[in-house]
Amino acid sequence: QVPDAMALFWHQLRFEWKMFWRNPASVFFSIGLPLVFLFLVGAVFGGGEERDPTYGLLADQYLVPAIMTLGIVGATFNNVAMTITIQRERGVLKRLRGTPLPTSVFISARTASAVLNALLMAFVILLAGLIFYGIDIDARRLFGTLLVTVVGASVFCALGFAITILIPNETAATPITNMITLPLYFVSGVFGDVASLPAVLEKIGQFFPISHLGACLFAT
């Protein structure tokens, strides 16, 4: 049974990967949009010589892990929550129940596909940071970033699956996921150091996992 489950997993993973690349909108929002954010925010706030008080990073150095945090959450939590809701409302999940594909294999393959997308996005952002912003990348930092990305992406995939319980229909999927993540980006240090925020907002940000994902990426 284990070999059969593994074969089903690899088959479903290949299917999820192909479906991702055949959807230009998903590719853009998962990989292209974080890169656009990196250059836009870098053009507005980059180039300064001041260092943030928490990690001591220059503005250009701060941008790379910050945008990676945004990209990981978007490629996992947002993407999983929206696609699973759409599939649920259109009856895809119900039809899958009538196939030999176990639910655990479906969830594992969808999670693995999203983690691969997050890793690809992280690589693109790191490469852009190396070429255009002069960030330092060594073996230790690269391994730390890889580990944080895999663990963080897996956690946010699980949260994406869980939040679908609160999403009533596919029309509400995008507003609800954005309503959750956008405010948290600001209070979690993605768009600026949290030391400048009121203490209440800082505590709210620390309660949610985005701030901890960002802190791990900043530390690497």
CYANA upper distance limits for C-alpha pairs under 8 A (distance plus 0.5 A):
  1 GLN  CA      5 ALA  CA      6.66
  2 VAL  CA      6 MET  CA      6.69
  3 PRO  CA      7 ALA  CA      6.61
  4 ASP  CA      8 LEU  CA      6.69
  5 ALA  CA      9 PHE  CA      6.55
  5 ALA  CA    105 VAL  CA      7.51
  6 MET  CA     10 TRP  CA      6.74
  7 ALA  CA     11 HIS  CA      6.64
  8 LEU  CA     12 GLN  CA      6.51
  8 LEU  CA    101 LEU  CA      7.36
  8 LEU  CA    105 VAL  CA      7.58
  9 PHE  CA     13 LEU  CA      6.47
  9 PHE  CA    105 VAL  CA      6.00
  9 PHE  CA    106 PHE  CA      7.79
  9 PHE  CA    108 SER  CA      7.89
  9 PHE  CA    109 ALA  CA      6.35
 10 TRP  CA     14 ARG  CA      6.63
 10 TRP  CA    109 ALA  CA      7.98
 11 HIS  CA     15 PHE  CA      6.80
 12 GLN  CA     16 GLU  CA      6.60
 12 GLN  CA    105 VAL  CA      8.38
 12 GLN  CA    106 PHE  CA      7.42
 12 GLN  CA    109 ALA  CA      6.45
 12 GLN  CA    110 ARG  CA      8.50
 13 LEU  CA     17 TRP  CA      6.59
 13 LEU  CA    109 ALA  CA      5.28
 13 LEU  CA    110 ARG  CA      7.32
 13 LEU  CA    112 ALA  CA      7.59
 13 LEU  CA    113 SER  CA      6.67
 14 ARG  CA     18 LYS  CA      6.62
 15 PHE  CA     19 MET  CA      6.64
 16 GLU  CA     20 PHE  CA      6.66
 16 GLU  CA    109 ALA  CA      7.84
 16 GLU  CA    110 ARG  CA      7.07
 16 GLU  CA    113 SER  CA      6.78
 17 TRP  CA     21 TRP  CA      6.96
 17 TRP  CA    113 SER  CA      6.49
 18 LYS  CA     22 ARG  CA      6.67
 19 MET  CA     23 ASN  CA      6.94
 20 PHE  CA     24 PRO  CA      8.43
 20 PHE  CA     26 SER  CA      6.94
 20 PHE  CA     27 VAL  CA      7.24
 21 TRP  CA     26 SER  CA      8.22
 21 TRP  CA     27 VAL  CA      6.85
 23 ASN  CA     27 VAL  CA      6.99
 24 PRO  CA     28 PHE  CA      6.59
 25 ALA  CA     29 PHE  CA      6.65
 26 SER  CA     30 SER  CA      6.37
 27 VAL  CA     31 ILE  CA      6.27
 27 VAL  CA     32 GLY  CA      7.29
 28 PHE  CA     32 GLY  CA      4.82
 28 PHE  CA     33 LEU  CA      6.26
 29 PHE  CA     33 LEU  CA      5.44
 29 PHE  CA     34 PRO  CA      7.95
 29 PHE  CA     74 GLY  CA      8.14
 29 PHE  CA     75 ALA  CA      8.18
 30 SER  CA     34 PRO  CA      7.70
 30 SER  CA     71 GLY  CA      7.06
 30 SER  CA     74 GLY  CA      6.84
 30 SER  CA     75 ALA  CA      5.36
 30 SER  CA    117 ASN  CA      7.69
 30 SER  CA    118 ALA  CA      8.11
 30 SER  CA    121 MET  CA      7.54
 31 ILE  CA     35 LEU  CA      7.27
 31 ILE  CA     71 GLY  CA      7.77
 31 ILE  CA     75 ALA  CA      8.37
 31 ILE  CA    117 ASN  CA      8.17
 31 ILE  CA    120 LEU  CA      8.00
 31 ILE  CA    121 MET  CA      5.45
 31 ILE  CA    124 VAL  CA      8.23
 32 GLY  CA     36 VAL  CA      6.78
 33 LEU  CA     37 PHE  CA      6.63
 34 PRO  CA     38 LEU  CA      6.61
 34 PRO  CA     67 ILE  CA      6.62
 34 PRO  CA     68 MET  CA      7.79
 34 PRO  CA     70 LEU  CA      7.61
 34 PRO  CA     71 GLY  CA      5.96
 34 PRO  CA    121 MET  CA      8.32
 34 PRO  CA    125 ILE  CA      8.17
 35 LEU  CA     39 PHE  CA      6.99
 35 LEU  CA     67 ILE  CA      8.44
 35 LEU  CA    124 VAL  CA      8.11
 35 LEU  CA    125 ILE  CA      6.81
 35 LEU  CA    128 ALA  CA      8.45
 36 VAL  CA     40 LEU  CA      6.58
 37 PHE  CA     41 VAL  CA      6.26
 37 PHE  CA     42 GLY  CA      8.46
 37 PHE  CA     67 ILE  CA      7.62
 38 LEU  CA     42 GLY  CA      6.27
 38 LEU  CA     63 LEU  CA      7.26
 38 LEU  CA     64 VAL  CA      7.60
 38 LEU  CA     67 ILE  CA      6.68
 38 LEU  CA    125 ILE  CA      8.35
 39 PHE  CA     43 ALA  CA      6.46
 40 LEU  CA     44 VAL  CA      6.97
 41 VAL  CA     45 PHE  CA      6.34
 41 VAL  CA     46 GLY  CA      7.56
 41 VAL  CA     63 LEU  CA      8.26
 42 GLY  CA     46 GLY  CA      4.82
 42 GLY  CA     47 GLY  CA      8.06
 42 GLY  CA     60 ASP  CA      7.15
 42 GLY  CA     63 LEU  CA      7.47
 45 PHE  CA     59 ALA  CA      7.43
 46 GLY  CA     59 ALA  CA      5.72
 46 GLY  CA     60 ASP  CA      5.55
 46 GLY  CA     63 LEU  CA      8.32
 47 GLY  CA     59 ALA  CA      6.89
 47 GLY  CA     60 ASP  CA      6.60
 48 GLY  CA     58 LEU  CA      7.39
 48 GLY  CA     59 ALA  CA      6.29
 48 GLY  CA     60 ASP  CA      8.06
 49 GLU  CA     58 LEU  CA      6.62
 49 GLU  CA     59 ALA  CA      7.69
 50 GLU  CA     58 LEU  CA      6.48
 50 GLU  CA     59 ALA  CA      7.48
 51 ARG  CA     55 TYR  CA      8.44
 51 ARG  CA     56 GLY  CA      5.49
 51 ARG  CA     57 LEU  CA      5.49
 51 ARG  CA     58 LEU  CA      5.08
 51 ARG  CA     59 ALA  CA      7.15
 52 ASP  CA     56 GLY  CA      5.55
 52 ASP  CA     57 LEU  CA      6.10
 52 ASP  CA     58 LEU  CA      7.21
 52 ASP  CA     59 ALA  CA      8.04
 52 ASP  CA    193 ASP  CA      6.94
 53 PRO  CA    193 ASP  CA      8.12
 53 PRO  CA    195 ALA  CA      7.70
 54 THR  CA    193 ASP  CA      7.70
 54 THR  CA    195 ALA  CA      7.66
 55 TYR  CA    218 PHE  CA      7.58
 55 TYR  CA    219 ALA  CA      7.78
 57 LEU  CA     61 GLN  CA      6.21
 57 LEU  CA     62 TYR  CA      6.09
 58 LEU  CA     62 TYR  CA      6.50
 59 ALA  CA     63 LEU  CA      6.81
 60 ASP  CA     64 VAL  CA      7.63
 60 ASP  CA    133 TYR  CA      6.43
 61 GLN  CA     65 PRO  CA      8.20
 61 GLN  CA    129 GLY  CA      8.39
 61 GLN  CA    133 TYR  CA      7.60
 61 GLN  CA    135 ILE  CA      6.55
 62 TYR  CA     66 ALA  CA      6.78
 62 TYR  CA    218 PHE  CA      7.80
 63 LEU  CA     67 ILE  CA      6.48
 64 VAL  CA     68 MET  CA      6.67
 64 VAL  CA    125 ILE  CA      7.18
 64 VAL  CA    126 LEU  CA      7.43
 64 VAL  CA    129 GLY  CA      6.60
 65 PRO  CA     69 THR  CA      6.63
 65 PRO  CA    214 GLY  CA      7.39
 65 PRO  CA    217 LEU  CA      5.99
 65 PRO  CA    218 PHE  CA      6.16
 66 ALA  CA     70 LEU  CA      7.04
 66 ALA  CA    189 GLY  CA      8.03
 66 ALA  CA    190 VAL  CA      5.29
 66 ALA  CA    191 PHE  CA      7.56
 66 ALA  CA    214 GLY  CA      6.93
 66 ALA  CA    217 LEU  CA      8.36
 66 ALA  CA    218 PHE  CA      8.03
 67 ILE  CA     71 GLY  CA      6.55
 67 ILE  CA    125 ILE  CA      8.29
 67 ILE  CA    190 VAL  CA      7.54
 68 MET  CA     72 ILE  CA      6.55
 68 MET  CA    121 MET  CA      8.12
 68 MET  CA    122 ALA  CA      6.43
 68 MET  CA    125 ILE  CA      7.21
 69 THR  CA     73 VAL  CA      6.85
 69 THR  CA    190 VAL  CA      7.57
 69 THR  CA    210 ILE  CA      7.93
 69 THR  CA    213 LEU  CA      7.17
 69 THR  CA    214 GLY  CA      6.04
 69 THR  CA    217 LEU  CA      7.96
 70 LEU  CA     74 GLY  CA      6.66
 70 LEU  CA    185 TYR  CA      7.92
 70 LEU  CA    190 VAL  CA      7.58
 71 GLY  CA     75 ALA  CA      6.48
 71 GLY  CA    118 ALA  CA      7.61
 71 GLY  CA    121 MET  CA      7.40
 71 GLY  CA    122 ALA  CA      8.18
 72 ILE  CA     76 THR  CA      6.63
 72 ILE  CA    118 ALA  CA      5.80
 72 ILE  CA    121 MET  CA      8.16
 72 ILE  CA    122 ALA  CA      8.21
 72 ILE  CA    149 THR  CA      7.77
 72 ILE  CA    152 GLY  CA      8.12
 72 ILE  CA    153 ALA  CA      6.56
 73 VAL  CA     77 PHE  CA      5.81
 73 VAL  CA     78 ASN  CA      7.08
 73 VAL  CA    153 ALA  CA      7.66
 73 VAL  CA    156 PHE  CA      6.98
 73 VAL  CA    210 ILE  CA      8.26
 74 GLY  CA     78 ASN  CA      5.42
 74 GLY  CA     79 ASN  CA      6.70
 75 ALA  CA     79 ASN  CA      5.93
 75 ALA  CA     80 VAL  CA      8.25
 75 ALA  CA    114 ALA  CA      6.83
 75 ALA  CA    117 ASN  CA      7.14
 75 ALA  CA    118 ALA  CA      6.35
 76 THR  CA     80 VAL  CA      6.13
 76 THR  CA    111 THR  CA      8.43
 76 THR  CA    114 ALA  CA      6.05
 76 THR  CA    115 VAL  CA      7.64
 76 THR  CA    118 ALA  CA      7.72
 76 THR  CA    153 ALA  CA      6.51
 76 THR  CA    154 SER  CA      8.27
 76 THR  CA    156 PHE  CA      6.26
 76 THR  CA    157 CYS  CA      5.47
 76 THR  CA    160 GLY  CA      7.41
 77 PHE  CA     81 ALA  CA      6.47
 77 PHE  CA    156 PHE  CA      5.42
 77 PHE  CA    157 CYS  CA      5.67
 77 PHE  CA    158 ALA  CA      8.19
 77 PHE  CA    159 LEU  CA      6.74
 77 PHE  CA    160 GLY  CA      4.74
 77 PHE  CA    161 PHE  CA      8.31
 78 ASN  CA     82 MET  CA      6.63
 78 ASN  CA    160 GLY  CA      7.02
 78 ASN  CA    174 THR  CA      8.31
 78 ASN  CA    177 THR  CA      6.37
 78 ASN  CA    178 ASN  CA      8.16
 79 ASN  CA     83 THR  CA      6.53
 79 ASN  CA    160 GLY  CA      8.18
 80 VAL  CA     84 ILE  CA      6.33
 80 VAL  CA    110 ARG  CA      8.49
 80 VAL  CA    114 ALA  CA      8.22
 80 VAL  CA    157 CYS  CA      6.85
 80 VAL  CA    160 GLY  CA      5.77
 80 VAL  CA    161 PHE  CA      6.92
 81 ALA  CA     85 THR  CA      6.61
 81 ALA  CA    160 GLY  CA      5.01
 81 ALA  CA    161 PHE  CA      6.30
 81 ALA  CA    163 ILE  CA      7.03
 81 ALA  CA    164 THR  CA      6.12
 81 ALA  CA    173 ALA  CA      7.57
 81 ALA  CA    177 THR  CA      7.88
 82 MET  CA     86 ILE  CA      6.70
 82 MET  CA    164 THR  CA      8.37
 82 MET  CA    170 GLU  CA      7.61
 82 MET  CA    173 ALA  CA      5.74
 82 MET  CA    174 THR  CA      6.91
 82 MET  CA    177 THR  CA      8.28
 83 THR  CA     87 GLN  CA      6.62
 84 ILE  CA     88 ARG  CA      6.50
 84 ILE  CA    161 PHE  CA      7.77
 84 ILE  CA    164 THR  CA      7.71
 85 THR  CA     89 GLU  CA      6.65
 85 THR  CA    164 THR  CA      6.52
 85 THR  CA    167 ILE  CA      7.69
 85 THR  CA    169 ASN  CA      7.21
 85 THR  CA    170 GLU  CA      6.16
 85 THR  CA    173 ALA  CA      7.29
 86 ILE  CA     90 ARG  CA      6.61
 86 ILE  CA    169 ASN  CA      8.00
 86 ILE  CA    170 GLU  CA      5.53
 87 GLN  CA     91 GLY  CA      6.62
 87 GLN  CA     92 VAL  CA      5.41
 87 GLN  CA     93 LEU  CA      6.40
 88 ARG  CA     92 VAL  CA      6.48
 88 ARG  CA     93 LEU  CA      5.81
 88 ARG  CA     94 LYS  CA      7.71
 89 GLU  CA    169 ASN  CA      6.95
 89 GLU  CA    170 GLU  CA      7.10
 91 GLY  CA     95 ARG  CA      6.83
 92 VAL  CA     96 LEU  CA      6.74
 93 LEU  CA     97 ARG  CA      6.97
 94 LYS  CA     98 GLY  CA      7.73
 95 ARG  CA     99 THR  CA      7.66
 96 LEU  CA    101 LEU  CA      7.48
 97 ARG  CA    101 LEU  CA      7.93
 97 ARG  CA    102 PRO  CA      8.23
 97 ARG  CA    103 THR  CA      8.11
101 LEU  CA    105 VAL  CA      7.21
101 LEU  CA    106 PHE  CA      7.31
102 PRO  CA    106 PHE  CA      6.91
103 THR  CA    107 ILE  CA      6.68
104 SER  CA    108 SER  CA      6.51
105 VAL  CA    109 ALA  CA      6.47
106 PHE  CA    110 ARG  CA      6.61
107 ILE  CA    111 THR  CA      6.54
108 SER  CA    112 ALA  CA      6.54
109 ALA  CA    113 SER  CA      6.56
110 ARG  CA    114 ALA  CA      6.78
111 THR  CA    115 VAL  CA      6.65
111 THR  CA    154 SER  CA      7.07
111 THR  CA    157 CYS  CA      6.47
111 THR  CA    158 ALA  CA      8.39
112 ALA  CA    116 LEU  CA      6.67
112 ALA  CA    154 SER  CA      8.40
113 SER  CA    117 ASN  CA      6.81
114 ALA  CA    118 ALA  CA      6.69
114 ALA  CA    153 ALA  CA      7.90
114 ALA  CA    157 CYS  CA      7.85
115 VAL  CA    119 LEU  CA      6.66
115 VAL  CA    149 THR  CA      8.38
115 VAL  CA    150 VAL  CA      6.67
115 VAL  CA    153 ALA  CA      5.98
115 VAL  CA    154 SER  CA      6.92
116 LEU  CA    120 LEU  CA      6.70
117 ASN  CA    121 MET  CA      6.67
118 ALA  CA    122 ALA  CA      6.58
118 ALA  CA    149 THR  CA      7.56
118 ALA  CA    150 VAL  CA      8.39
118 ALA  CA    153 ALA  CA      7.17
119 LEU  CA    123 PHE  CA      6.67
119 LEU  CA    146 LEU  CA      7.85
119 LEU  CA    149 THR  CA      7.07
119 LEU  CA    150 VAL  CA      7.72
120 LEU  CA    124 VAL  CA      6.80
121 MET  CA    125 ILE  CA      6.73
122 ALA  CA    126 LEU  CA      6.52
122 ALA  CA    149 THR  CA      8.11
123 PHE  CA    127 LEU  CA      6.53
124 VAL  CA    128 ALA  CA      6.67
125 ILE  CA    129 GLY  CA      6.54
126 LEU  CA    130 LEU  CA      6.59
127 LEU  CA    131 ILE  CA      6.69
128 ALA  CA    132 PHE  CA      6.24
128 ALA  CA    133 TYR  CA      7.84
129 GLY  CA    133 TYR  CA      5.31
129 GLY  CA    134 GLY  CA      6.71
129 GLY  CA    135 ILE  CA      6.27
130 LEU  CA    134 GLY  CA      5.33
130 LEU  CA    135 ILE  CA      5.54
130 LEU  CA    136 ASP  CA      7.43
130 LEU  CA    137 ILE  CA      8.00
137 ILE  CA    141 ARG  CA      6.58
137 ILE  CA    142 LEU  CA      6.86
138 ASP  CA    142 LEU  CA      6.49
139 ALA  CA    143 PHE  CA      6.57
140 ARG  CA    144 GLY  CA      6.64
141 ARG  CA    145 THR  CA      6.52
141 ARG  CA    220 THR  CA      5.83
142 LEU  CA    146 LEU  CA      6.61
143 PHE  CA    147 LEU  CA      6.62
144 GLY  CA    148 VAL  CA      6.59
144 GLY  CA    220 THR  CA      6.35
145 THR  CA    149 THR  CA      6.46
145 THR  CA    217 LEU  CA      6.82
145 THR  CA    220 THR  CA      6.73
146 LEU  CA    150 VAL  CA      6.73
147 LEU  CA    151 VAL  CA      6.68
148 VAL  CA    152 GLY  CA      6.17
148 VAL  CA    213 LEU  CA      7.97
148 VAL  CA    216 CYS  CA      7.26
148 VAL  CA    217 LEU  CA      7.33
149 THR  CA    153 ALA  CA      6.21
150 VAL  CA    154 SER  CA      6.64
151 VAL  CA    155 VAL  CA      6.79
152 GLY  CA    156 PHE  CA      6.73
152 GLY  CA    213 LEU  CA      6.78
153 ALA  CA    157 CYS  CA      6.58
154 SER  CA    158 ALA  CA      6.92
155 VAL  CA    159 LEU  CA      6.92
156 PHE  CA    160 GLY  CA      6.51
157 CYS  CA    161 PHE  CA      6.84
158 ALA  CA    162 ALA  CA      6.74
159 LEU  CA    163 ILE  CA      6.56
160 GLY  CA    164 THR  CA      7.24
161 PHE  CA    165 ILE  CA      8.49
163 ILE  CA    167 ILE  CA      7.37
164 THR  CA    168 PRO  CA      8.45
167 ILE  CA    172 ALA  CA      6.87
167 ILE  CA    173 ALA  CA      6.46
167 ILE  CA    176 ILE  CA      7.67
168 PRO  CA    172 ALA  CA      7.21
168 PRO  CA    173 ALA  CA      8.39
169 ASN  CA    173 ALA  CA      7.12
170 GLU  CA    174 THR  CA      8.30
171 THR  CA    175 PRO  CA      8.46
172 ALA  CA    176 ILE  CA      6.48
173 ALA  CA    177 THR  CA      6.68
174 THR  CA    178 ASN  CA      6.57
175 PRO  CA    179 MET  CA      6.33
176 ILE  CA    180 ILE  CA      6.78
177 THR  CA    181 THR  CA      6.73
178 ASN  CA    182 LEU  CA      6.04
179 MET  CA    183 PRO  CA      7.46
180 ILE  CA    184 LEU  CA      7.29
181 THR  CA    185 TYR  CA      6.68
182 LEU  CA    186 PHE  CA      7.50
183 PRO  CA    187 VAL  CA      7.13
184 LEU  CA    188 SER  CA      6.17
184 LEU  CA    205 GLY  CA      6.80
184 LEU  CA    208 PHE  CA      8.33
184 LEU  CA    210 ILE  CA      7.63
185 TYR  CA    189 GLY  CA      7.03
185 TYR  CA    190 VAL  CA      5.67
185 TYR  CA    191 PHE  CA      7.03
185 TYR  CA    210 ILE  CA      7.76
186 PHE  CA    190 VAL  CA      6.55
186 PHE  CA    191 PHE  CA      6.01
186 PHE  CA    192 GLY  CA      7.58
187 VAL  CA    194 VAL  CA      7.06
187 VAL  CA    197 LEU  CA      7.96
187 VAL  CA    201 LEU  CA      6.47
187 VAL  CA    202 GLU  CA      6.55
187 VAL  CA    204 ILE  CA      7.71
187 VAL  CA    205 GLY  CA      5.37
187 VAL  CA    211 SER  CA      8.41
188 SER  CA    194 VAL  CA      7.15
188 SER  CA    202 GLU  CA      7.79
188 SER  CA    205 GLY  CA      5.20
188 SER  CA    206 GLN  CA      7.27
188 SER  CA    210 ILE  CA      6.68
188 SER  CA    211 SER  CA      4.81
188 SER  CA    214 GLY  CA      8.04
189 GLY  CA    193 ASP  CA      5.44
189 GLY  CA    194 VAL  CA      5.59
189 GLY  CA    211 SER  CA      6.97
189 GLY  CA    214 GLY  CA      7.72
190 VAL  CA    211 SER  CA      8.32
190 VAL  CA    214 GLY  CA      7.46
193 ASP  CA    197 LEU  CA      8.33
194 VAL  CA    202 GLU  CA      6.62
195 ALA  CA    202 GLU  CA      8.20
197 LEU  CA    201 LEU  CA      6.86
197 LEU  CA    202 GLU  CA      6.59
198 PRO  CA    202 GLU  CA      6.80
199 ALA  CA    203 LYS  CA      6.70
200 VAL  CA    204 ILE  CA      6.79
201 LEU  CA    205 GLY  CA      6.68
202 GLU  CA    206 GLN  CA      6.78
203 LYS  CA    207 PHE  CA      6.84
204 ILE  CA    208 PHE  CA      7.57
205 GLY  CA    210 ILE  CA      8.17
205 GLY  CA    211 SER  CA      6.57
206 GLN  CA    211 SER  CA      6.24
206 GLN  CA    212 HIS  CA      7.59
208 PHE  CA    212 HIS  CA      8.12
209 PRO  CA    213 LEU  CA      6.73
210 ILE  CA    214 GLY  CA      6.66
211 SER  CA    215 ALA  CA      6.54
212 HIS  CA    216 CYS  CA      6.72
213 LEU  CA    217 LEU  CA      6.91
214 GLY  CA    218 PHE  CA      6.53
215 ALA  CA    219 ALA  CA      6.54
216 CYS  CA    220 THR  CA      6.87
